[in-house]
Amino acid sequence: MLHDEPEKELHEQDELYEHYRIQVDKGQSLLRIDKFLINRIENVSRNRVQAAITAGSVRVNGREVKSSYKVKPGEVITVVLAHPPREVEIYCDNIPLEIIFEDEHLVLVNKKAGMVVHPAYGNYRNTLVNALAYHFNPQLEGKPVISESIRPGLVHRIDKNTSGLIIIAKNEVSMTHLAAQFYNRTIRRNYTALVWGDLKEEEGTITGHIGRNRKDRKIMEVFPEGDSGKHAVTHYKVMKRFHHTTLVDCKLETGRTHQIRVHFQYIGHPLFGDSEYGGNRIVKGTVTGSYRQFVEKCFSILPRQALHARSLGFIHPATGKEMYFESPLPDDMQQVIEKWRSQS
């Protein structure tokens, strides 16, 4: 019997890409792998399968193969597929972008805090995807992009009020190749965060399943027993201590929705300014006098969670070269960190 197991383990939003593990039946006759997968994966096109094979995202017993490879009984096939863009009109909105790197395969953007990444219910315009659609198709300003071949391909996401680096694929092969790197956890991602409190250790690891909060579906929560949610791991290292707050470097092993924010709330150190996870109030220190005024001033400078996607390292989907980029802290975070440095 054939075992076809979709295993979705995704960065931030489950619809970005999916993983399949298929064990070939003992009675299977020799068949080209592209034809085999088209028959076995529901609603998949030949183009998507061949793009995945070209990207090296189809493996037989752990080895990359070509489209002409013929599957044999007992082999284990693993596939990572990037989902195609949703069937929603993407309008080309002329919005300035800070582009760090771009070639014919991908584009790297330094996203400003406050910008939503993708169109969704109630918010179909002025997102990062809309801005990129215009960047790719300036002749279509204010109009929708019809062809999927000229639409931005999201590989991962960062929250609306998180600043920093995000990578977007410009074709399906690049999208599938990058999606596989996220799935296999070979992407190097580091964030800078300012958290409430004085962390006991210089470095550590936070582990705990993350899933939707049972009372409020807009936020996440940690399920320490693993009885719900998805496995999540955040590594951190202290960069600077300010007595009542701590500046930390965070390295993501997994990439769940709100992962850094909910993990630090879970250990009692919510991100400074995070209104959804309790960081937009005084968590440490007195709640009166000049200290309160100082904190409120910081909140006014940084009216969001103090989180910045600082670096991204990955393998280029076409050249195979290692790529690494860093983004400096935005002004609002830098100002607040300097104020805490002076205060401490």
N, C-alpha and C positions, 0 to 999 in steps of 0.2 A: 504494500500500500504506500502511496505517496504522502509524505508529510509536508504540508505547506503551511508554514507558521509565520504570519506577519508579526514582527516584533518592533513596535514603534518606540523608539528611544530618541527623543528629539530635543533640539535646542529651542527652548522657550515656547514654541507653539507646535502642537502635534501635527498640524497639517503640512508642515514644510517638507518632510521626507519620511520614507518608511523603509523598513528592512524586512527581507524575506529569507527564511532558511528552508531549503527544499532538499529532502533526501529522496534520491531517485529509486524507484521501485526495482526490485531484483529482476523483474520480467521486462524491463524497458528495453526496446530496440534502439539501435544507434540512431540519433537524431541531432541535427544541428541545434546548438544551444539557443540561438535566437528564436527558432521555431518552437522549441521545447518551452521556453519561458512565455511566449505569446499564448501558448495553449494553457499554461498553468497559472498565470497571474491574471486576475479578473480585470477587465476593462483597460488593459495596457496596449498601447500602440507599438507597432514595429519600430517606429522612430525612437520612442522612449527606451525600448530595450536595447537598440543598437547604440544609442547615446550612452547608456550605462556601461555597455561593453567597451566602447571606445574610451570612456573615462576611467576604465580599470575598476569599476564598481561591481563587476560580476566576477566571482571567484569560484573555482571548482577545487574542493579540498584545499582551500587556502591560496590557490594560485590563480593569477589573472589568465584569461583565455581570450581568443578571438571569436568572432561571430561564426566562423566555420567549424569551430570545435564541436565534436560530437559527444553528447553525454553518454555515460556508461552506467550500467546497473550498480547501485550501492553508493554512488558518488554523492557528496554533499555540496549543494550549490548555495551560495549566499549572494544576495542582491541588495544594493542600496539604490533606491529610486527617489529622485527629486520630484515632488508633485508639480504638475503644470500650474500656471497661474489660474486662479479662480475665474469663473465666468462672470466677471463684473467689469463694467466699463471703467477703464483707467484714463482719466482726463489728463492732458498735458498742461500742468500749471507752472507758469514761469516764476519759480522761487529760487533765490540764490542758494548755491550749495558750495561747501568747502570740500573740493575734491583733492584727495591726497595722492592718489595714483589712479591711472586709467590706461588700459590698452584695449585691444579688440575682444578680449576674453572676460574682463572683469573691471569693476570700478570700486575704489575704496573711498568712503565718505567719512568726514569728521562731522557727525550729527550734533546739532545744537540742542540743548535741553529745551523741551516744550514742543518739539516736532514729533508728531505721531509717525510711526514707520510706514504703516500700510492702511489703505482704505478699509473701513469696516462699517457696520450698521451705524447710521447717524453721523458718520464722518468720512465722506467719500472724496473730499477734495483737500488740497493743500497738505498732503502727507509727503513723506520722503519718496515714496513710490511715484506719486504724481509729479514731483519735482524732477525725478530721474527720467520719467516718460518724456517730459519736455526737453531735458538735456539730450536725450537720444533722438528726439524728433521735434526740433524747434519749429519746423514748418507747420506743425499741428497744434500750435498754441491755443489753449482753450477747447480743444476738440479731443474726443476719445481715441485711444489707440485700439485698432481692431485686431491686427495681426499679433499673435503670441510671440512671433519671432523677433519683434522689436519692443517687447515689454520687459521691464526689469525683473530679474529673477532673485527673489529673496532666499538666502541660504540660512540666515539667522536673524534675530531681532534684538533690539534693546528697548527698554521702556521709554515712554514719552518723555519723562522728566529725568532720564539718564542721558548724559552727554557722552560723546566719544565715537570710536571707530566701528564701522559696519561695512561688510563686504557684500557686493551685489554681483551676481553672474549676468553676463550678457548673451549667453547662449546655453542650450540645454546640456551640452557636453560639460561645459565649465560648471554649471549648476550641479550636475550629478557628481562630478569629481569632488567639488567642495563639500557637498552634502555628505559624501562618504567620509571625508576628513573629520567633519563634525561628529558624525556617528561613531567613528572609530577613536575619537578623542585625541587625535593627533594635532588639532588646531591648538596653538598656544594663545591663551587669552588671559590678560591681567587687567584688573580694575583697581582704581584707587578709591578708597572710601574713608569718610570721617564718621566714626561711630561714638555713641555715648559711652562713658565709663572708662575705667583704666583696666585693660585686659590683663589678666594674671600672668599669662605666658607670653614669651617673645614671639612664638609662632605656634600654630596649631591647625587642627583639622575639624571641621564641623560636618557631621554626617547625620542625615535624617531624611526619611522620605518626605517629599513635598507634594501636596495636592490641594484642590480647591477647599477653601474654608466652608464648613458645612452650613454655617449660618449666613455667610456673605460670599457669594460666588465670585465677586470681583477681586477678592484677595485670596492669598494662599496661606496654608499653615503647615507645620511640621508634624508628621506622624512618627514619633520615635520608635514605636514598636513595629513599624513597617506594615501595619495592617491596612494601609491605604496610601494613595499617592505613588510617586515614583522615586527610586533611589537617587539621592543627590549628595554630592561631596564638594565642599568648599575648603580650600587651603588658604591660610592667611599668615601674614608676617607683619609684625609691628614696625612701622616706619618712624613714628614720632609720638611721644606721649605728652599730653597737655593737661594731665591730672584728671579733669572731668570729661575729657574726650580723648580719643586715640585715632591717629592716622594709620591706616592699614593698607597693605598690598594684598589683593585677593586673587587667587588663581583658581579658575573653574576646572574641575574635573568632569562635571556634568553641566548641563545648561538648562535648568528648569525655569519656568516663569517666576520672576521675582526672587530667584534663588539666594543671592547675597543678602537682599533685604530681609527675607523671612528667616534665613539661617541666623543672622546676627540678632534679630528680635528674639529668636528661640533661646539663645544663650544669655539673654538679658542685656544686650548691647545694640539697641536699634540704631539705624543710620540717622545721623543728625539731619533734622528737617523732614524726615519721612512721615508724611501725614497719614499714610495708610497703615503704618506699623508702629505708631507711637513715638516717633522721633521728633515730632513738631511741638514738644513741650519740654520743660526742664526735667530731665531724667536724673541727673547728678548735680549736686550743689544746692545752695539755698534758693528759695523761690521768691525772695524779696530783695529790695535794695538795688545797689549798683550792679550786682551780678545779674539780676533779672533783666535790667535794662541792657546790659551787655549781650545777653543771649537773644533778647528780642531784636536787637540791632543786627545780629548775625542772621536771624531768621529773615529779616527784611532784605538783607543782601542776597541770601540764598533761599528763596521760597520753594525749595524742592529737596529731594533726598540728595545728600552729598555723595554722589556716585558717578565715577567717570570711567568709561571703557578706554583704558590707556594704551593698550598694545594688542596687536594681532600678528601672529606668526603662522604661516601656512605654506604648502607646496603649490607652486603655480600650476594650474590645471593643464596648461599647454607645454610649458618649457621644462617642468619638473624641478625648477630652481626653488630654493628656500627663499621665502619673502618674509620680511619683518618690518613692521611700522609702529611708530609711537606717536601719540598725540599729547601735547602739553595740557596741563590742567586749565580749564576755562577760568575766566576772570572771577566769576562769582565764588567758585570753590577756593581759588587762590587767595582772595581777599579774606574769606572767613578763616582759612587756615592761618594766615598771618595774624589775624586778630586773636585767635586762640594761642598762637605762639607768644604774642605780647602779653596776653592775660596770664599765661602760666609762668 
